[in-house]
Amino acid sequence: MRHGTHFADTAATELEAALASGPFHVALRAAIRARGLSLQRVQHHLARHGVNVGVTSLSYWQQGARRPQRDESLRAVRALEEILQLPDESLIRLLTSQDPASGAQRAAARSYRSRLAASGALELLLAELGSPREGGLQTMGHHERVRIGTRRELLCCDSQLVVRAHAGGGDRYVAVHHGDPGCDPGRMSVHAVENCRTGRVLWSRETGVLAAELLFDTRLRPGDTHVFRYAFEDGTADACHEYVRGFGLAGGQYVLQVRFAPQALPVRCHRFTQHSAAAARSGRQELPLSGAHHCVHLVEPQVRAGLLGIGWDWE
């Protein structure tokens, strides 16, 4: 009995340490060991959750020979958190917070917890600005151009919008930028490129969220349309692995184009959607990278509420 108690205590301690520091495969192996389950039993539990994963894949995952990447695999990881009685997002956080080649931070800023924190920070910034983000405007079209630099960092986001004023009209728009891990909002800059001027600019250093007020020369009456353009200069963070745009309401057309420096090209790119920050990603589709212009793009004719973005792999 003492031996069993000692084993359980040791396994629990190892699991706690692995969940805190990772990497993913060590935490997964420790969790399976702590629960005393065979891989066959884990596979059986996954099947009951409607997720089919082979024992061989599970073995590769806990050895670190492979990492879950596809939508179905990520669904399996979320199911494993429940099956192995782990905190929500504990395995997903480890899976997305380290680059498999270098161990560097990657999509940690895109995890549910960080999105939730960023959402709360944004609400505070909007409240301080005293204005809803759309400011009485409906977006009819949004063309966004993103540039990635030679250090694989996000350099610039340039947006051109077509908006229509609805009930009450509007004379401003609040643009929002979410920086990558390691960013410094205090060193970012906002440019009112066309048909607008910069008002107040606020940011949250902890979450990397920056909100900028863009002012129009006249107040739009209900039904009036307006075309304007603005840009965020960033370049303050580590390597960027994806660009995501959130939509609170259904709207018009959205075009996202990501251009890479010729010296730093990804090996593959894909688009994805997400109903909410807590939901699993879906709609994954590989995207071709233009050889001549080093860019990739997506076109969504009619956006829905949720998240839409492009991701890429460097290695």
N, C-alpha and C positions, 0 to 999 in steps of 0.2 A: 504493500500500500504506500509506504514511504517513497519507494522508487517511482511509482506512478504519479504521486503528487509532485515529486521533484521534476519529473519529465514535463508535467503539465505547466508547472511554474516556469521552467526554462523555455518551453515552447512559447508561452505567453509573452515572456520577456523579449525573446527573439522577434516575435511578431510585432510587438510595440515598436521596437527599434527599427525594424524594416519598414513599417508603415511611415515612420517619421522621416527616414532618410533615403529609402529606396536602396537599389533601383527596383523597378517594377517586378522583374522575375524573382528576385530574392524575397520580396514581400509576398508574392503569390505563393511561392514554395513554402514560406513560413506559415501562411494562413492555412494552406491545405494540411500541412503537418500538424498545426495546432488543433485543427478540427478532427484529426484522425481519419481523414477520408482517403480512399484510393482514387486514382484518376478515373477508374470505371464508375465509381459512385458519383464523382463530380460530373462526369458526362451524363449520367442518368438524371441528376438533378437539373442540369441545364436543359435536357430534353423536355422535362416537365414544365420548364419556363418557356418552351417554344423555341429554344435555340439549339441548333445542331452543330456541335464541335467534336471533332475526332479526338480520341485519346492521344494520338501522335501529336496533334497540334497542341494539346494541353501540356504534353511533356516538353515540347519545344519551347513553349511560353515560359514554363517554370525553370528551364535551363538557360534561358536567355539566347537560345539559338534563333528564335524568331520573335517578332513583336506583333501583337494584334493591331491591324491597321484598317481593314475593311469595315464597312458599316455593321455587317453581321458579327464580326469579331468584337467590335466595340460594344454591341448589344450583349454579347457573352460576358464581357468584363463587368458590365453593370449588373448583370444577373449574378455573377460570381460574388460581388460585394454583398448581395443579399444571402446567397447560399452559404457563404463563409462567415456570415454575421459580422461584416466589417462596416465601418462608417460610410455613409454615402459619399461618393466621389473619391474615396481614399486610394483605390487602385487606378482610376482614371487620372487622377492628379499626378501620380507617379509616371503613368504611361505618357502623358502629354507634356510633362515638365522637363524631360531630359532628352537630348538628342542621342540616338543610339550610337552614333559614332564618336561624339566628343563629350557627351554628358552635359552639354550646355543647356541652359534654359531655352525652351521653345514655346509651345503653345500654352504655358501655364496661365497666361493672361486671358486665354480663351476658355478656361475651365468654368464650370458653373459657379463655384464660389467667387472667383475673381470677377465674373460678369455680374454677379449679384452685388458685390462690393462697388463695382464701377457704376451699376445702376443706381445704388443709393447715393453715391457721390454726385452723380449727374442730377438727381432730383434736388439735392441741396444747392447745386450751382444754378439750376433753373429757377429755384425759389429765390435765390439772391438776385438774379437778374429780373425777377418779377415778370416773367413772360413764359408762356408755353413754348416748346421748341419750334413748332410750326408758325406760331404767332398769327393764327387765323388764316393760314395758307394751306392749300392742297397742292401737293407735288404732282405735276403732270408728266415730267420727264427729268431724269437725273443722269448725266454722263460724268463718270468719275475716272480720272486717270491717276494711277499710282506708279511711282518710280522707286526702284530698288537699286541701291548703290553697290559699289565695288566691295564693300565689307559685308554685303548681304543685308544691309540695314534699310529700313524704310526711310527714304529721303523726303518724299513730297507726295501730298494728295491734292489734286486739283479737281474741283467740281464745278460744273455748269448746270444750273437748274432752271426749269420752266415751272412757274407756280401760278395758281389762280386763287384769288382771294374769295373766301366764302363769307358767311354771315358775320358781320362786324368789320370785315376788311382786315387789313394789316399793313404795317409799315416797317417790319423787321423780320429777320429770320435768325435763329440761333443754330450755328453750325457746331458740330461736335466731333472731336478727334480722340480716338483711343490709342495711346502709345503702346509700344511693345515692352516686354520686361527690360528693366534697366533704363527706361527713358527718363528724361528730365523735362517736364512741361514748362519749367521756367526758362528753358533755352529754346523752346519752339517759337515760331512766329506765324502770324496770320496775315494774309494779304487779301484785301478787297480788290479783285482784279477788274471787274466790270460791273457797272450799274448798281453799285452798293458802296458803302464805306464802313470801316471798322468802328464798332462801339466798344463796349466793355469786354474785356477778356479775362476769364477766371479759370482756375485749374485746381485739380486735386493731385498733389505730388504723390500721395500714397498709392493711388489707383492709376495714375497716368492719364486721367481724363482732362481734356481741355474744352471749354465752351466759349465760343466767340459770338458776339452780337453783331450782325450785319444789318446796317440801316439803309433804308431806301430814301430817296429824296422827297417822295410824296407818299401819302397814305393811299393804298389801293382800295377801291370801292368793291363791294361784292360783285364777282364776275370778271373783274379786271385781271389781266395776266401780266407777268413780269419775268424777264430773263436776266439772270445775274450769274456771276462767277466769282469764286473765291479759292484760296489755296492755303494749306497748312505746310509749313516747312518744318521737318522733324530732324532726322539724322542723328538722334541722340541715344538710340538704343542699340541692343545687340542684334544678332541675326533675326530677320523676320521670316516667318514660315507660312503666313497666311494673311489675308485681308478680308475682314468681315464687315458687312453693313447691316444694321438692324432697322427694321421697319415696324413702327407702332401700329400703323394702319395700312390697309390695302391702298395701292396707288397706281401711278402710271408706269411708264417704261423706265427701266434702270439698266444702264450699260456700265460695266466695270472693265477697265483695261489696265493690266499690270505690265510695266516695261522693266526689263532687267538690264543691268550694265553688261556689256559684252564680255567683260572679264569674270563675271559671276553669274553663270546660267544654271538654273535648276535642271535636274535630270527628268522630272515629270511634274505635271500640273493637273489639277482637277477642280471642278466646281462642286459645291455642296449646299444643302439647305438645312435649316433647323427650325422647328416650330417654335421653340423657346430655348433659353439657355439651359434648362434642365432636361430637354428632350435629346434623344439620340439623333445624330446626323443622318441624313438620308439624301436621296437624289444625287449620289456621287456619280460624276461623269468625267472621264479623262478629257483634257483639253490640249490641243496641239499648240506647241510653242513656235511662233513665227521665226524662221531661220534668218530672214533678212532684217527684221525689225526687233527681234528679241522680246516679243511681247505676247501676251495671252489675254483673252477676253471672254466675257459672257454677256448675253443679252437676255433680259427678262422683260417680255412685252407688258406684263401686268403683274406688279409685285404683290405679294400677300404679306400679311403681318407675320413677323418672324425674322430669321436671320438668313442671309445669303452671302456667299463668299467664294473666294478662290484660295486653294492651298497648294503648296508645292514642296517637293523634297530636294534637298541639296545633295544628298549622297545616295 
